[in-house]
Amino acid sequence: MIELVGDQVFHLHNQKISYVLDVMPNGQLGHLYYGQTLGKLTDADVAYLQRHSSRSAGVVAYSIETGDFSLADRAQECPVYGSSDFRRGALAVSVKQEPWYLDFIYKSYTVTATKPRSLAQPTTYAVGDQDAQQLAVTLIDEVHQLKLIQYYTIFKDHGAIVRSSTLTNLGSQPVMIQNMMSATLELPDDQFEMVNLAGAWLKERGIKRHNLAQGTVSVESLRGASGHQHNPFVALMRSRELNHGDVYASNLIYSGNFLTQVEVNEWQQTRLMTGISPAYFGWRLAAGESFSTPEAVLYYSHAGINGLISETQALAQQHIVAHQWQQRPRPIVFNNWEATYFKFDETKLLTLAKQAQQLGMECFVVDDGWFGHRDDDWTSLGDWRVDHHKFPNGIGHFATQIHAMGLQMGLWFEPEMVSPDTPLYRDHPDWVVRHPYPRTAIGRHQYVLDFANPAVVQAIYDQMKPVIKAAQLDFMKWDMNRNITEAYSPYLAAQGLPQTEFYHRYILGVYQLYQKILTDFPDLLIEGCAGGGGRFDLGLLFYSPQMWPSDDSDAVERLGILTGTTLAYPLAAFSNHVSAVPNAQVGRQTSLALRQNVADFGPLGYELDITKLSADELAAIKANITFYQQHRQLFVNGQFQQLRPIEPTANTVAWSVTNPDQTELFVGFYRKLARPNPTVLATISLPMVSAERHYQIDDGPIVSGRLLQKFGLREPDQFNGANADTAELRGDFQSHLYHLIAVD
């Protein structure tokens, strides 16, 4: 998969992609190609790729020795600002506020065929020795005594290259890293539409589009988390076609402050970079020390939006999520939050649990309010002791009763936060993130703990571990409900370390707590949450195989949230709860059928007071759970595709999940608002079915796969004012779930 062509050209390739880099005339690493696989390259092929038409007018030459060679128009693997390239660079270093103009020259390379999984930090990993190869290219800046290693990982069956870098200080004095991106991707033109995922609390990861032109477009988070507002994922699309056209994309395996930007220069060349945001970042690198960036993933597909979805979902499922969760059934959860909020006791919870078990649910999760004296959101965070007024015999006794029902036991935690009324806050005021001045912001009646301090991380785990053991916990919901303000660490100040290291050290502390928990409790399923979808990223997915996508549980809103999310993240990560109506977030009234038809795609859960439902509603829930259990593997791990253009204003949404051999699939069809006198004939093309097979639709007609590809699957008949006897769907917020099975 990794070949050296000639002396200084590297070709990373598989059956889907080729990525080619070389050593340029000045000794730095250049980029030649990323796209569809090129097969085996000849010397003549390489010479052709290396041909360069100089755009010398008005540019600065790199040096006298290299003649008219300039970096201004060169595609590079690690561009730096200021040495004939005036675009933003991927690496910046200074000493005593003096900028260094870096010059990393190629020295050597190695290729390895193993990439083990380690809980220390989130990265991709390989399962077997033949699953992936990693190229490590070593470059040295002799003048500044710095060593840079550029890492490139290619997997056997995926259209993706994984990038990261490590910088080592070979000199005798400390240096300050001011910017160090994880990956750069250079493209020869700007004929792309940039797509990113943006929004806010309750409306995360909506699809946003930007036409590229000379200049820079960026998305960034400075909240200490990847955030509700922006997401590290960015795609560059040649067209909006679902199944055709070149698509490049990047994502960052990181959960803290990030920057992803796309810059177009005067010659319409495009440079994409992604990594830790350089704003409020600086890392002091002492003599002999190293700093490594988070990994970034660069995707490519020539099969349009669904081709991209196939690549992003498969890589995450197979090489980021822990291997044990790729096939293990995700439990059907009952979460008590919207059923009780803070007003519950053990008796009330056991009543809910018994009914949940009778309906077929598999895991009972006690949300916020089980600890300290937590009867509202003003108190008790950081006091992870059971509330004996609600659980008089302790959490272990309660969990024993839950387990005796045949249910798994789950608990909610918010480990990174502390309330002002807790012993932890009173005993350790220096463990709170805040500057040393009188005024300090407070959000949601809570402060952020200084997870840059290892002692804080250990103290929180020392509280959590006995609870996990006593409850024999199967499931944890890890929440984080406020962003960081006045980012200042008393610990870093005491250690003499720069405050610009705080944000990165903080998120490393979060990862450290995950590592401690999962080392001691490897079978614990942790669902990530951050006020909903405020930290929905590949870094968190490494530890949390499923995540709470949004605090907005309305089925109609979830259509848009899921559509954006599945561009970058696997369906298996998308935790769904059927909640009560009118919906608590938007007040919308929707049918139970719609809510279940949306929630069935991905890990399923329920979050409503089931003791107040009618007999018909309870029967419908029980029937859906039985149905879901029969098809859970397909709904969670099937190949997901969009079947309608992914436009935010679209009135209809359609998607599918298919098994590996195309013998079974589900198609979800959703119509938001009814329209008068709708189209008589509307169909949904199914390109994923086998043209050579025949499929039975909903225990009804049997038709050929070729017909389903070319003609399509008929939409349900809509009420048009004159077809009351035959209309299948009537009114707003309607859906139908098709089940297709190959019969030959």
Legacy VTK file of the C-alpha trace (Angstrom):
# vtk DataFile Version 3.0
C-alpha trace
ASCII
DATASET POLYDATA
POINTS 744 float
0.000 0.000 0.000
3.011 2.307 0.450
5.620 2.361 -2.299
8.769 4.391 -2.839
9.027 5.346 -6.516
12.556 6.368 -7.395
14.428 7.885 -4.498
12.085 10.522 -3.168
8.474 9.937 -4.261
6.003 8.171 -1.952
2.824 6.556 -3.286
0.159 5.513 -0.781
-2.585 3.569 -2.526
-5.272 0.911 -2.309
-8.185 -0.064 -4.549
-9.929 3.256 -3.896
-7.369 6.027 -3.613
-3.857 7.188 -4.378
-1.948 9.816 -2.393
1.403 10.924 -3.835
4.025 13.133 -2.189
7.597 13.946 -3.108
10.705 15.792 -2.045
10.768 19.150 -3.807
13.926 20.790 -5.262
14.445 22.692 -2.002
14.347 19.462 0.059
10.918 20.048 1.588
7.921 17.758 1.202
5.606 18.502 -1.702
2.180 17.189 -2.619
1.516 15.745 -6.091
-1.872 14.012 -6.116
-4.853 12.808 -4.099
-7.793 11.108 -5.798
-8.885 7.916 -7.522
-6.376 5.085 -7.392
-3.573 5.269 -9.952
-2.385 1.697 -9.632
1.324 1.127 -9.952
3.224 4.266 -10.948
6.098 4.211 -13.421
9.016 6.618 -13.432
7.403 8.330 -16.425
4.139 8.706 -14.472
6.018 10.350 -11.628
7.891 12.686 -13.951
4.578 13.726 -15.481
3.060 14.404 -12.023
6.113 16.458 -11.064
5.965 18.763 -14.091
5.317 22.278 -12.851
4.331 25.377 -14.794
5.858 28.262 -12.888
3.682 31.242 -12.046
6.741 33.381 -11.484
5.286 36.809 -12.215
5.438 38.851 -9.040
6.531 35.985 -6.743
9.582 35.755 -4.508
12.146 33.050 -5.215
12.904 30.647 -2.381
16.695 31.126 -2.548
19.548 31.925 -4.898
20.525 28.259 -4.952
17.117 27.060 -6.188
16.851 29.584 -9.020
13.295 30.662 -9.821
11.789 27.970 -7.568
9.104 29.459 -5.287
6.759 28.065 -2.666
4.092 30.607 -3.584
2.321 28.267 -5.977
3.580 24.874 -4.780
1.407 22.197 -3.240
3.084 21.281 0.052
2.660 18.748 2.826
3.650 21.088 5.664
3.602 24.675 4.409
5.110 27.421 6.556
4.482 31.124 6.201
7.074 33.632 5.110
9.625 31.878 2.899
8.134 32.807 -0.488
4.724 31.398 0.543
2.370 34.077 1.860
-0.588 31.823 2.561
-1.372 30.708 6.091
1.050 28.041 7.215
0.604 24.788 9.082
3.424 25.357 11.583
4.724 28.441 13.381
7.438 28.597 16.040
8.974 31.530 17.882
11.607 32.208 20.546
11.175 35.197 22.846
8.537 36.593 20.478
10.927 36.350 17.520
9.295 34.382 14.672
11.360 31.627 13.140
11.079 30.966 9.406
11.311 27.233 9.319
12.996 25.072 6.698
12.346 21.351 7.181
14.526 19.213 4.888
13.863 15.562 4.131
16.144 13.088 5.944
14.561 9.624 6.043
11.403 7.548 6.191
10.040 4.385 7.780
6.988 2.214 7.052
5.221 0.214 9.746
2.321 -2.214 9.472
0.969 -2.074 13.026
-1.127 0.629 14.676
-2.430 -0.538 18.064
-5.290 1.077 19.940
-4.335 2.975 23.093
-6.734 4.684 25.486
-4.194 7.429 26.232
-5.399 9.591 23.335
-7.964 9.146 20.566
-6.503 7.948 17.278
-7.300 5.552 14.477
-6.113 2.004 14.959
-5.635 -1.171 12.932
-6.851 -4.594 13.988
-4.493 -6.856 12.020
-0.986 -6.545 10.597
-2.318 -6.316 7.028
-5.045 -3.794 7.809
-3.040 -0.584 7.528
0.394 0.868 6.847
1.894 4.034 8.275
4.534 6.161 6.586
6.682 8.321 8.866
8.781 10.945 7.080
11.498 12.636 9.121
12.511 16.209 8.298
15.129 18.355 10.033
15.575 22.096 10.308
19.320 22.176 11.037
19.507 25.919 11.641
16.758 25.937 14.263
17.507 22.456 15.631
13.996 21.103 15.175
12.858 17.668 13.988
9.473 17.176 12.350
7.983 13.743 11.697
5.001 13.656 9.336
2.770 10.584 9.723
0.513 9.161 6.990
-1.727 6.129 7.570
-3.584 4.346 4.791
-6.064 1.557 5.493
-6.615 -1.418 3.245
-10.247 -0.791 2.289
-10.921 2.890 2.912
-10.791 6.072 0.887
-8.959 8.026 3.557
-5.505 9.170 4.610
-4.882 9.833 8.310
-2.372 12.586 9.102
-0.506 13.837 12.174
2.861 15.383 13.074
5.369 15.360 15.914
7.793 18.229 16.529
10.906 17.668 18.674
13.212 20.358 20.025
16.781 19.242 19.343
18.257 22.484 20.626
19.273 23.700 24.070
16.685 26.438 24.606
12.899 26.245 24.849
10.807 27.288 21.854
7.162 28.309 21.626
4.844 26.526 19.199
2.249 29.075 18.144
0.503 27.028 15.491
0.692 23.360 14.516
-1.990 22.001 12.219
-2.684 18.290 11.962
-3.096 18.112 8.181
-2.932 20.119 4.983
-4.570 19.147 1.701
-3.633 21.033 -1.466
-5.945 20.894 -4.503
-5.132 22.317 -7.946
-8.338 24.341 -8.463
-11.241 25.914 -6.577
-14.207 24.352 -8.356
-15.800 23.151 -5.155
-18.643 23.996 -2.851
-17.544 23.918 0.770
-19.960 22.184 3.145
-19.681 22.428 6.910
-21.905 21.524 9.860
-23.046 24.409 12.050
-25.882 25.496 14.306
-26.562 26.068 17.992
-27.975 24.304 21.030
-31.104 22.380 19.931
-30.184 22.704 16.226
-26.750 21.159 15.848
-24.871 20.183 12.667
-27.060 21.807 10.063
-25.675 21.771 6.524
-24.097 25.082 5.471
-22.709 25.786 1.988
-20.093 28.251 0.723
-18.888 28.868 -2.820
-15.105 29.078 -2.906
-13.394 32.206 -4.198
-10.060 33.890 -3.630
-9.757 34.328 0.125
-10.295 32.221 3.243
-13.360 30.508 4.708
-12.996 28.969 8.150
-14.908 27.237 10.927
-13.577 27.378 14.454
-14.434 26.724 18.074
-12.910 28.604 21.016
-15.263 27.168 23.662
-12.982 24.452 25.008
-15.092 21.922 23.093
-15.833 21.233 19.449
-19.182 22.916 20.145
-22.815 23.156 19.117
-22.008 26.066 16.821
-19.362 24.475 14.591
-17.981 21.021 13.914
-14.450 20.085 12.764
-15.831 18.337 9.655
-15.590 20.113 6.281
-16.277 18.741 2.782
-15.332 20.106 -0.637
-17.845 18.898 -3.234
-17.691 19.176 -7.021
-21.488 18.888 -7.158
-24.529 18.135 -5.012
-25.097 14.762 -6.685
-25.882 11.964 -4.255
-23.980 9.214 -6.076
-21.600 10.891 -8.528
-18.795 13.428 -8.380
-15.543 14.109 -6.541
-15.759 14.859 -2.831
-12.847 15.673 -0.532
-13.362 16.067 3.202
-11.483 16.431 6.456
-12.258 15.728 10.084
-10.275 15.988 13.284
-9.988 13.279 15.939
-10.149 15.871 18.691
-12.689 17.372 21.091
-11.224 20.781 22.000
-10.670 24.117 20.274
-10.150 23.597 16.552
-9.722 25.472 13.297
-10.591 24.134 9.860
-10.044 26.535 7.002
-10.036 26.622 3.216
-7.911 29.220 1.437
-7.897 29.980 -2.302
-4.945 31.910 -3.697
-4.620 34.156 -6.737
-4.164 31.164 -9.041
-7.334 29.447 -7.787
-5.358 26.795 -5.925
-7.125 25.493 -2.803
-5.486 24.763 0.530
-7.450 23.003 3.297
-5.928 22.862 6.780
-7.286 21.475 10.036
-5.985 21.212 13.592
-5.919 22.792 17.023
-6.987 26.418 16.790
-3.917 28.669 17.087
-6.026 31.322 18.836
-5.248 31.279 22.576
-2.832 28.406 21.948
0.886 28.259 22.560
3.014 25.343 23.695
6.415 25.720 25.294
8.671 23.010 23.973
11.688 22.555 26.236
14.970 21.104 25.045
14.508 17.438 24.156
10.707 17.546 24.392
8.183 16.671 21.694
4.657 17.783 20.841
2.242 15.725 18.738
-0.872 16.953 16.985
-4.207 15.165 17.072
-4.835 12.976 14.059
-6.826 14.330 11.133
-8.598 12.284 8.473
-8.575 13.321 4.800
-11.331 11.535 2.869
-11.865 11.150 -0.863
-14.685 9.647 -2.911
-15.657 9.954 -6.572
-19.176 8.653 -5.746
-20.738 11.872 -4.505
-22.387 12.475 -1.147
-23.249 8.829 -0.515
-19.722 7.823 -1.419
-18.456 10.246 1.216
-20.962 8.902 3.762
-19.757 5.383 3.054
-16.134 6.386 3.746
-16.716 8.483 6.872
-19.008 5.939 8.485
-16.920 2.870 7.675
-13.623 4.366 8.880
-15.164 5.542 12.155
-16.881 2.230 12.833
-13.922 0.024 11.979
-10.905 2.089 13.056
-12.014 4.643 15.674
-14.850 3.070 17.698
-13.639 0.294 20.000
-13.788 -3.033 18.178
-16.055 -4.645 20.795
-18.869 -2.174 20.009
-18.926 -2.776 16.278
-21.220 -5.781 16.575
-22.336 -5.879 20.218
-26.059 -5.018 20.420
-26.731 -1.512 21.696
-29.298 -1.697 24.499
-32.736 -0.140 24.073
-32.607 2.552 26.748
-35.268 4.014 28.975
-34.073 7.374 30.339
-36.121 8.886 33.170
-35.303 12.565 32.486
-38.383 13.799 30.622
-40.528 11.374 32.600
-39.589 12.779 36.025
-36.947 15.505 35.732
-35.604 15.963 39.303
-38.821 14.820 40.993
-38.380 11.138 41.712
-37.623 8.608 44.380
-36.702 4.942 44.299
-40.325 3.790 44.268
-41.233 5.957 41.291
-38.178 4.813 39.344
-38.867 1.146 40.028
-42.424 1.592 38.766
-41.081 3.070 35.531
-38.417 0.366 35.260
-40.925 -2.459 35.678
-43.141 -1.086 32.925
-40.137 -0.402 30.680
-39.045 -4.013 31.103
-42.536 -5.270 30.257
-42.429 -3.251 27.034
-39.116 -4.862 26.074
-36.648 -2.119 26.980
-33.223 -3.300 28.064
-31.406 -0.582 30.025
-32.746 1.774 32.705
-30.808 5.044 32.957
-31.192 7.312 35.970
-30.443 10.772 34.657
-29.587 13.943 36.580
-30.693 14.167 40.220
-29.504 10.941 41.881
-26.563 12.458 43.842
-25.831 15.034 46.557
-29.054 16.941 47.258
-29.725 17.596 43.582
-33.366 18.690 43.286
-32.577 21.383 40.714
-29.614 22.446 38.572
-28.201 24.853 41.185
-26.395 22.310 43.307
-24.295 19.193 44.000
-22.145 18.772 40.855
-18.816 17.419 42.076
-20.474 15.627 45.013
-20.854 12.175 43.448
-22.473 10.486 46.435
-25.937 8.990 46.241
-28.842 11.031 47.614
-30.149 8.835 50.449
-33.444 10.714 50.520
-34.144 9.296 47.062
-32.257 6.017 47.493
-32.464 5.184 51.218
-30.607 1.889 50.811
-27.958 3.213 48.429
-27.403 3.000 44.708
-26.148 -0.585 44.925
-29.449 -1.789 46.387
-31.397 0.034 43.691
-29.150 -1.335 40.927
-29.600 -4.872 42.268
-33.356 -4.519 41.813
-32.873 -3.160 38.285
-30.581 -6.033 37.373
-33.038 -8.519 38.902
-35.613 -7.331 36.349
-33.202 -8.320 33.586
-32.377 -4.680 32.825
-28.992 -3.038 32.499
-28.219 -0.191 34.888
-27.225 3.303 33.758
-26.315 6.574 35.500
-25.774 10.180 34.441
-22.571 12.044 35.379
-21.204 15.500 34.656
-17.606 14.897 35.780
-16.025 18.115 34.510
-18.225 20.477 36.546
-18.640 21.621 40.142
-21.385 23.501 41.989
-20.410 26.223 44.489
-22.180 24.494 47.404
-20.095 21.296 47.368
-17.290 20.108 49.667
-15.067 19.800 46.600
-15.463 23.497 45.802
-14.999 24.623 49.412
-11.937 22.433 49.988
-10.258 23.119 46.658
-11.118 26.573 45.290
-7.923 26.376 43.239
-9.359 23.440 41.278
-11.758 25.691 39.376
-11.042 27.233 35.983
-11.014 30.995 36.545
-8.623 33.912 36.388
-7.267 35.488 39.602
-9.415 38.634 39.349
-12.592 39.407 41.359
-15.225 38.870 38.649
-15.717 35.366 37.279
-18.461 34.217 34.912
-20.736 31.373 36.000
-22.840 29.308 33.608
-25.830 27.144 34.457
-25.017 27.746 38.162
-21.761 25.791 37.841
-18.029 26.148 37.320
-15.642 24.117 35.167
-13.059 22.005 36.974
-9.409 22.388 36.000
-8.840 19.147 34.127
-5.410 20.438 33.116
-4.502 19.436 36.680
-3.982 15.642 36.951
-4.892 15.748 40.661
-8.367 17.038 39.796
-8.921 14.254 37.278
-7.819 11.665 39.837
-10.026 13.147 42.568
-13.116 12.987 40.369
-12.363 9.410 39.378
-11.872 8.510 43.043
-15.487 9.646 43.592
-16.891 7.963 40.487
-15.222 4.567 40.789
-17.028 3.399 43.975
-20.370 4.401 42.469
-19.649 2.501 39.250
-18.671 -0.567 41.253
-21.603 -0.376 43.682
-24.101 -0.056 40.845
-22.335 -2.664 38.709
-22.874 -0.046 36.048
-23.519 -1.103 32.461
-24.169 2.313 30.913
-22.991 5.845 31.638
-24.252 9.097 30.200
-21.382 11.626 30.403
-22.656 15.199 30.121
-20.919 18.607 29.889
-23.302 21.539 30.124
-21.247 24.713 29.981
-18.318 26.008 27.967
-15.098 27.392 29.376
-14.775 31.095 30.133
-11.793 33.013 31.571
-9.552 30.088 30.721
-6.934 30.140 33.454
-5.422 27.255 35.382
-4.014 27.832 38.878
-2.170 24.543 38.410
-0.343 25.743 35.296
0.514 28.997 37.072
2.000 27.049 39.986
3.987 24.861 37.584
5.349 27.873 35.717
3.694 26.708 32.488
2.120 29.139 30.013
-1.649 29.574 30.204
-1.764 29.147 26.433
-1.352 25.401 27.059
-4.558 25.238 29.096
-7.174 24.353 26.485
-5.148 21.463 25.072
-4.146 20.185 28.492
-7.792 20.398 29.581
-9.055 18.110 26.822
-6.147 15.730 27.450
-7.418 15.589 31.052
-10.883 14.647 29.777
-9.314 11.854 27.740
-7.329 10.804 30.823
-10.536 10.343 32.828
-12.027 8.270 30.007
-8.864 6.171 30.043
-9.097 5.573 33.791
-12.759 4.544 33.597
-12.420 2.267 30.577
-9.223 0.653 31.854
-11.004 -0.464 35.022
-14.420 -1.023 33.395
-13.766 -2.024 29.765
-17.337 -3.247 29.149
-18.989 -0.018 30.264
-20.939 1.658 27.459
-20.422 5.422 27.737
-22.783 7.717 25.869
-21.166 11.086 25.235
-23.200 14.241 25.734
-22.417 17.949 26.003
-25.633 19.839 26.591
-26.855 17.729 23.695
-24.524 17.746 20.681
-21.890 20.210 21.909
-19.029 17.717 21.649
-20.043 15.409 18.819
-16.665 14.629 17.280
-14.337 11.760 16.413
-12.241 12.333 19.537
-15.183 11.611 21.798
-16.412 8.802 19.533
-13.142 6.983 20.243
-14.304 6.530 23.857
-18.086 6.857 23.508
-19.396 4.606 20.720
-22.698 6.440 20.795
-23.495 10.073 21.548
-26.487 12.212 22.392
-26.843 14.272 19.196
-29.047 17.066 20.519
-31.239 18.041 23.445
-33.917 18.575 20.799
-35.728 15.238 20.659
-38.482 16.431 18.292
-38.704 13.920 15.437
-39.021 16.573 12.721
-35.980 18.486 13.953
-34.032 15.244 14.270
-34.481 14.667 10.514
-32.233 17.638 9.772
-29.810 16.932 12.614
-29.345 13.319 11.497
-28.961 14.337 7.841
-26.065 16.656 8.656
-24.496 14.363 11.237
-24.356 11.302 8.984
-22.167 13.147 6.474
-19.360 12.792 8.995
-20.310 10.265 11.684
-21.724 6.729 11.727
-25.411 6.055 12.240
-24.388 3.788 15.135
-23.252 6.889 17.044
-26.627 8.619 16.775
-28.539 7.957 20.011
-32.308 8.369 19.494
-35.032 8.779 22.109
-38.763 8.702 21.517
-40.034 11.513 23.740
-43.413 12.890 24.795
-45.665 15.271 22.876
-46.132 18.145 22.716
-42.347 18.094 22.406
-40.592 19.780 25.343
-38.195 21.720 23.114
-40.402 23.026 20.268
-43.954 22.245 21.404
-44.731 20.241 18.264
-47.384 17.515 18.264
-46.379 14.482 16.207
-47.628 10.927 15.995
-45.982 8.081 17.884
-45.530 6.353 14.522
-43.396 9.214 13.181
-41.338 9.444 16.354
-40.567 5.720 16.263
-39.897 5.665 12.510
-37.230 8.325 12.996
-35.752 6.890 16.199
-35.392 3.362 14.788
-32.422 4.492 12.680
-29.547 4.097 15.140
-29.465 3.139 18.845
-33.053 3.323 20.133
-34.302 4.737 23.414
-37.394 6.144 25.112
-37.669 9.208 27.337
-41.234 9.900 28.447
-43.603 8.999 31.270
-44.809 5.600 30.103
-47.153 5.336 33.092
-49.376 8.014 31.515
-49.700 6.452 28.051
-52.825 4.805 26.697
-53.112 1.074 26.133
-52.862 1.610 22.376
-49.679 3.661 22.752
-48.090 1.075 25.007
-48.986 -1.667 22.525
-47.442 0.346 19.685
-44.219 0.838 21.676
-44.014 -2.844 22.557
-44.584 -3.827 18.922
-41.913 -1.418 17.715
-39.387 -2.680 20.263
-39.994 -6.281 19.178
-39.605 -5.229 15.546
-36.457 -3.235 16.300
-34.853 -6.094 18.236
-35.347 -8.355 15.216
-33.613 -5.845 12.911
-31.293 -3.989 15.311
-28.090 -5.020 13.566
-29.290 -3.540 10.292
-30.652 -0.324 11.831
-27.453 0.343 13.782
-24.684 -1.018 11.560
-26.213 -1.158 8.082
-24.867 0.870 5.159
-26.613 4.230 5.430
-27.473 6.334 2.360
-29.385 9.499 1.641
-32.052 9.070 -1.044
-33.169 12.681 -1.490
-31.122 15.864 -1.988
-29.830 17.006 1.394
-31.293 20.507 1.332
-32.225 22.136 4.670
-35.489 23.432 3.196
-36.552 20.068 1.723
-40.102 19.057 2.619
-39.396 15.344 2.199
-36.541 13.265 3.539
-35.669 9.706 2.553
-32.818 7.478 3.644
-31.968 3.795 3.810
-29.916 1.163 5.593
-28.759 -1.913 3.675
-27.047 -5.124 4.723
-23.657 -6.038 3.175
-24.989 -8.340 0.418
-27.930 -6.075 -0.577
-30.519 -8.714 0.335
-32.364 -6.628 2.924
-32.937 -2.921 3.430
-35.163 -0.423 5.159
-36.197 2.862 3.581
-37.467 5.663 5.787
-39.715 8.201 4.074
-40.705 11.403 5.882
-42.929 14.291 4.779
-42.931 17.382 6.983
-45.904 19.409 5.723
-48.893 18.370 3.651
-49.280 20.057 0.262
-52.514 20.507 -1.707
-52.953 18.388 -4.826
-49.502 16.753 -4.599
-47.621 15.020 -7.407
-49.534 12.013 -8.695
-46.434 9.859 -9.201
-43.404 10.311 -6.957
-40.687 7.686 -6.592
-37.469 7.132 -4.667
-34.579 5.678 -6.648
-32.763 2.824 -4.878
-29.301 2.582 -6.460
-28.011 0.316 -3.693
-30.164 -2.733 -4.556
-28.896 -5.528 -6.790
-30.174 -5.178 -10.361
-30.132 -8.976 -10.720
-32.403 -9.686 -7.754
-36.110 -9.310 -7.037
-37.380 -7.675 -3.852
-40.589 -8.018 -1.907
-41.834 -4.669 -0.569
-43.604 -4.714 2.827
-44.934 -8.261 2.337
-46.584 -6.979 -0.830
-45.482 -6.699 -4.453
-42.309 -8.336 -5.740
-40.372 -6.242 -8.245
-36.953 -6.368 -9.844
-33.949 -4.555 -8.445
-33.419 -3.025 -11.882
-36.888 -1.458 -11.707
-36.185 -0.126 -8.207
-32.937 1.383 -9.486
-34.338 2.969 -12.645
-38.008 3.643 -11.874
-37.813 3.696 -8.116
-39.846 2.868 -5.037
-43.283 4.480 -5.058
-43.850 7.026 -2.317
-46.950 6.476 -0.155
-50.108 7.966 -1.634
-50.723 11.410 -0.149
-54.194 12.724 0.571
-55.048 15.133 -2.274
-58.573 16.134 -1.358
-60.207 13.518 -3.574
-58.628 10.184 -2.568
-59.818 9.780 0.988
-60.460 6.060 0.461
-56.955 5.225 -0.827
-54.622 7.808 0.737
-51.932 6.220 2.884
-50.735 9.447 4.512
-52.815 12.428 5.557
-51.806 15.729 7.146
-48.505 17.105 8.414
-45.552 15.136 9.832
-46.107 11.791 8.157
-43.792 8.847 7.550
-43.574 5.343 6.210
-40.945 2.699 6.878
-40.452 0.345 3.921
-38.955 -3.111 4.394
-37.483 -4.763 1.287
-36.190 -8.348 1.195
-34.583 -10.120 -1.742
-36.535 -13.239 -2.701
-33.999 -14.820 -5.075
LINES 1 745
744 0 1 2 3 4 5 6 7 8 9 10 11 12 13 14 15 16 17 18 19 20 21 22 23 24 25 26 27 28 29 30 31 32 33 34 35 36 37 38 39 40 41 42 43 44 45 46 47 48 49 50 51 52 53 54 55 56 57 58 59 60 61 62 63 64 65 66 67 68 69 70 71 72 73 74 75 76 77 78 79 80 81 82 83 84 85 86 87 88 89 90 91 92 93 94 95 96 97 98 99 100 101 102 103 104 105 106 107 108 109 110 111 112 113 114 115 116 117 118 119 120 121 122 123 124 125 126 127 128 129 130 131 132 133 134 135 136 137 138 139 140 141 142 143 144 145 146 147 148 149 150 151 152 153 154 155 156 157 158 159 160 161 162 163 164 165 166 167 168 169 170 171 172 173 174 175 176 177 178 179 180 181 182 183 184 185 186 187 188 189 190 191 192 193 194 195 196 197 198 199 200 201 202 203 204 205 206 207 208 209 210 211 212 213 214 215 216 217 218 219 220 221 222 223 224 225 226 227 228 229 230 231 232 233 234 235 236 237 238 239 240 241 242 243 244 245 246 247 248 249 250 251 252 253 254 255 256 257 258 259 260 261 262 263 264 265 266 267 268 269 270 271 272 273 274 275 276 277 278 279 280 281 282 283 284 285 286 287 288 289 290 291 292 293 294 295 296 297 298 299 300 301 302 303 304 305 306 307 308 309 310 311 312 313 314 315 316 317 318 319 320 321 322 323 324 325 326 327 328 329 330 331 332 333 334 335 336 337 338 339 340 341 342 343 344 345 346 347 348 349 350 351 352 353 354 355 356 357 358 359 360 361 362 363 364 365 366 367 368 369 370 371 372 373 374 375 376 377 378 379 380 381 382 383 384 385 386 387 388 389 390 391 392 393 394 395 396 397 398 399 400 401 402 403 404 405 406 407 408 409 410 411 412 413 414 415 416 417 418 419 420 421 422 423 424 425 426 427 428 429 430 431 432 433 434 435 436 437 438 439 440 441 442 443 444 445 446 447 448 449 450 451 452 453 454 455 456 457 458 459 460 461 462 463 464 465 466 467 468 469 470 471 472 473 474 475 476 477 478 479 480 481 482 483 484 485 486 487 488 489 490 491 492 493 494 495 496 497 498 499 500 501 502 503 504 505 506 507 508 509 510 511 512 513 514 515 516 517 518 519 520 521 522 523 524 525 526 527 528 529 530 531 532 533 534 535 536 537 538 539 540 541 542 543 544 545 546 547 548 549 550 551 552 553 554 555 556 557 558 559 560 561 562 563 564 565 566 567 568 569 570 571 572 573 574 575 576 577 578 579 580 581 582 583 584 585 586 587 588 589 590 591 592 593 594 595 596 597 598 599 600 601 602 603 604 605 606 607 608 609 610 611 612 613 614 615 616 617 618 619 620 621 622 623 624 625 626 627 628 629 630 631 632 633 634 635 636 637 638 639 640 641 642 643 644 645 646 647 648 649 650 651 652 653 654 655 656 657 658 659 660 661 662 663 664 665 666 667 668 669 670 671 672 673 674 675 676 677 678 679 680 681 682 683 684 685 686 687 688 689 690 691 692 693 694 695 696 697 698 699 700 701 702 703 704 705 706 707 708 709 710 711 712 713 714 715 716 717 718 719 720 721 722 723 724 725 726 727 728 729 730 731 732 733 734 735 736 737 738 739 740 741 742 743
